[in-house]
Amino acid sequence: MIASNLPIILCTFIIVILSAILLLRPTFLHYIHNYQVRVRPVKSSKDTSASEPKNSVILIACMTIGQIMLSALPSLADKRAVELLTFANYRTPKHLAIYTGVRTIAAGTILFLGIVAGASSAINFVLSVPAAILGWLMPNFFLSQRAKRRQQQIVKELPIIIDLMIVCAQAGLGMLQALDKIAKETQESCPLLAQELSQLINDVKIFAKSVPISLLEMGQRCGVDEVINLASALTAAEAKGADISYPLKQQGAALRDRIRRKREEEAGRVPVKMVPVIMIFIMPLILAPMLGPAIKTIIDAIGPIMRSMPS
């Protein structure tokens, strides 16, 4: 009986383990990022995920499967998946094909195991259907986490860009010249926004778009409301012919205040997050030496009475 149900048991075990990892992963990453001890400085790395994906056998296989699925069922590229890929800076058709291939392989593997296990019992195949749906949706969670981290990093870099824009505006540079200068000078300190600003400049020079409109499209492309608000303020200032340094100062102050309040909220949630950790890992260590002897004494006292009772 156990041998016949082994595939569905393994599938269930893997799903439970992956679900636990998905639930605990953001908490672990948060504490590791904030409290890790860095022996040497972290090397700056550029986010080049919008370029062509790396050539490897696994990625090529996933891309091939994804292209076949997309050609057969174009509706698999749903709006939510495309938005998450765009926010995470996976913006080429190959990235979409690889992502679709990964989802297809995950769901197809679980469904295949369910079919194999369903030869002995039909309930195994029935249980594999929701598991396959979960395998299809699970990559969305990882992608949304990456998109969220990228958006948070963009928000952290945005005040620096705004301050540099204020300096350039007060020095008499135009908006396009200021953004071009900032994109070149902040490739190491603000790699994500420097890359987005470089794409913005290309859009302005190649497609003859205005800078505020390109900023608005950049905010929509990144999924960051702060960039969209900045673009709206610059558009209004440019339409009125006013100095752009004033709305930039207002946006920078509002953004820093929003970041400060968000950090205060995160600090206020830390004690609540520590309650499960204390209950799971610390309370047993405190209660075991306190209650252990008492429980042993109670068992020793009740044992003779239980044995003397007639069966």
N, C-alpha and C positions, 0 to 999 in steps of 0.2 A: 504493500500500500504506500509506504514511504517512498520507495523507488519510483513508483508511477507518478507520484505528485512532486518529485524532486525538482523539475523545471519551474513549476509555479511557486514552489517554496523558495527557490533561489531568486526568482523574480520579485517576490514579495519582500524578501530580505534586502535585496538591492534597493528597492524603492524606499523602504523604511530608512535605510542608512543614508541614502541620498537626500531624503526629506529632512532628516536630522541635521545633515551637513548644511543644507540650504537655510534652515532656520537659525543655526548657530553661527554661520559664516559671517554675516554682517557684524555681529557683536565681537567676534574674535578679531576681525580685520580692524574694527574701530579701536580696540584696546592695543593691538599690535602697532597700528600707525601712530597712536598718541603716546604710548609708553615704551616703545622699543628703544634700546640703547644702541646707538650707532657708533661702531668702532671707527669707521672712516666715513667721510662725507658721501652722501648719495650722489652718484653720477647723474647728470642731467641727461634725460632721454627724450628724444623728439617723438611726438605722436604722429607716425607716418602711416596709420592704418587706412587712410583714404587712398593710398597708392595701391598698386597691384599686390595681391596676397602672395605670400611666399610659395615657392614651388616645392612641394613635397608630395609623396605618394598618397598620403592620407587626404590631404586637401584636394588633390586632383581627383581622387575617387569621389569625395563628397561633392565636388563641383560638377562632376559628370552626372552623378545621380540627381543632383538638384536641377541641372539643366534639362534632364529628361522629364522630371516631374513637372517643372514649370512649363515646358513645351506641351505636355499632355494636359495639365490642369493649371492654367495661368492664375486661377483664383486662389491658389495656395499662397501667393504673394499678397497677403492681406495688408490692409492699411496700417494696422498696429505694428506688424513686423517691419514694414518699410520705415515707419517713423523711428522705431527703436534702432534700426541699423543706421539711419541718418544721424540720430542723436549720438550714437556711439562712434561716429566717424567711419563707418563701413558703408561707403557710398557708391561703390562700383557694382555693375551687374554680376561680376564674379563673386563678390561678397554675398549678394543675395542668393546666388546659386549654391554656394558653400553652406550657407545657413539653412537653406531648404533641404540640402542633402543630409546635413547633420540631424535635422528633425525627422526626416524620412527614415534614416538608418535607426535612430532610437526607437521610433514607433514600430517600424517593421521588425526589428529584433524581438521586441517584447511580444508582438503579435505572433511571430513565428514560434517562440517558446510556448505561447498559449495553445497554438495549434498542435504542437508536438505533445504537450501535456493533455490536450483535449481528446487524444486517441483513447485514453483510459477512462476519462471522466469528462462529461460535457461541461460541468461546472468550472473546470479549469479554463476552458476557452471563454466562457462567459466572463470570468474574472479578468482575463487578459485584455478584454476590450477597454474597460476603464483605465487599466494600467497602460495600454498603448496610447490612449488619449493624454494621460499624464506625461508619458514620454515625449509626445509631440509638443506639449505646452511647456515642458520644463526648460528647454533652451531659452525661452522668453525671459525666464527669471534671471539667468546669468547675463543675458543681453541688457535687461533693464538695470541690473546692478552696475554694469560697466557704463551705461549711459548716465546713470545717476552720479557716479563718481566723476565722470568727465564734466558734467554740468556743475558739480560742486567746485571742481578745480577751476573752471572758467569764472565762476563767481568770485573765487579767491583772487584770481588774476585781474579781474576787471577794475578794482580801485586803482591799481598801479597804472593801467592803461589810461584811465580817466585823468589821473594826475599828470601824466605825460602829455595828454591832449591839451590840458589847461596850460601847461608850460609852452607848448608849441603855439597855441592860439595867442597867448600873450606876447610871444616873440614875433608874431606877424605872419606865421605860416598859414597857408590855406589848409582846409580840412583834408584834402587828398594828400597833400605834401606831408602833413603831420602824421597821418596814418601810415604812409609809406616809410617815413623816418622811424616811427615807433615799431613797425613790423620788423625792420632790419635790426634795431637795437635791442629788442626784447626776445630774440630767438632762444636764449638760454634761460632768462628769468621767467618769462611767460610763454612757454613753447606752444601751448594750445591756442591762445589768442593771437600769437604771432602768425601761426599757420592760417587761422581764419582770416586775419587781416590781409595776409598775402593773397588769399583767394578773393577777398573783397576788392582789392586793388585790381586784380585781373578782370573781375567782372566790370569794374568801372571803365577800365581802359579798352577792353575788348568789346563789351556789349553796350558801352556808352550809357550806363546807368548812373543816376545821381548817388552821391555818397550816403545820404540818409536812407534812401530806398535800399541800397546795398547793405547798410547796417541792419535794417529791418529784416531783410532776407537772411542775414547771418544769424540774427537772433532766432528766427523761425527754424533755420537749419540746425542750430545747436539746441533748440528747445529751452532757451534761457529767457525768462521774462524780463530780467534786468537789462539785457541788451536791447530787447524790444522797446522798453520804456526809454532807454537812452536814445534810440533812433527816433522815437516819436518827439522827444524834447528837442533834438537837433533839427528835425524837420520843421517844427514850429518856429524855432529861432531863425532858421534860414529863410522861411517864408516871410517873416517880419523884418528881415535884414538886421537883426539884433546881434550883439556880440555873443558868441557861443560859449565863452568862458563862464558866464553866469549859470546857464542850465547845466553845464558840466560840473560846476561846484555843487549845485543843488543835488544832482544825481549821485555824485561821489559821497556827499554827506549822508544822504538817505540810504545808500547802499551800505556804508560802514555801520550806520545805526541798525540796519536790518541784520547784518552779520553779527553784530554784538548781541542783539536780542536773541538771535537763534542760538548762539553759543551759551547764553544764560539759560535758555530753555533746555538745551542738552545737558548742562551741568545740573539743572534741577531734576532731570530724569535719571541721573546716575544712581541715587539711593534706591529708587524703585527697581532698576535693573539689577541691583546687587542682592535683592531679596531672594530670588531663586537660587543664585550662586551660594548664598549663605545657607539656605535650607537644604541644598543638595550636598554641598561639600564640607561645610563647617559644622552645622548642627549635629550630624551623625558622629563626628569626632568628639563633640562635647558630651553628647548624651550617652555614647557607648560606655565610657569609664564610669559615668554616674549611675546609669541604670543597670549596667551589667551585673554587678554584685547583688543588687536588690532582686533582679529577675532570677538569678541562680538560687538565692535564699528562698524565694517563693516556690520555685520548682522543687527544691529539696524538702520543703515543708509539706507541699501538697502531694508529692510522690508517694509516700507511704499510705496516705489516706486513699488515693486513687487505686493503689494496688490491693488494699484491704477490702475494697468494695466488691460485693459479689457481682460476677459477670452476668 
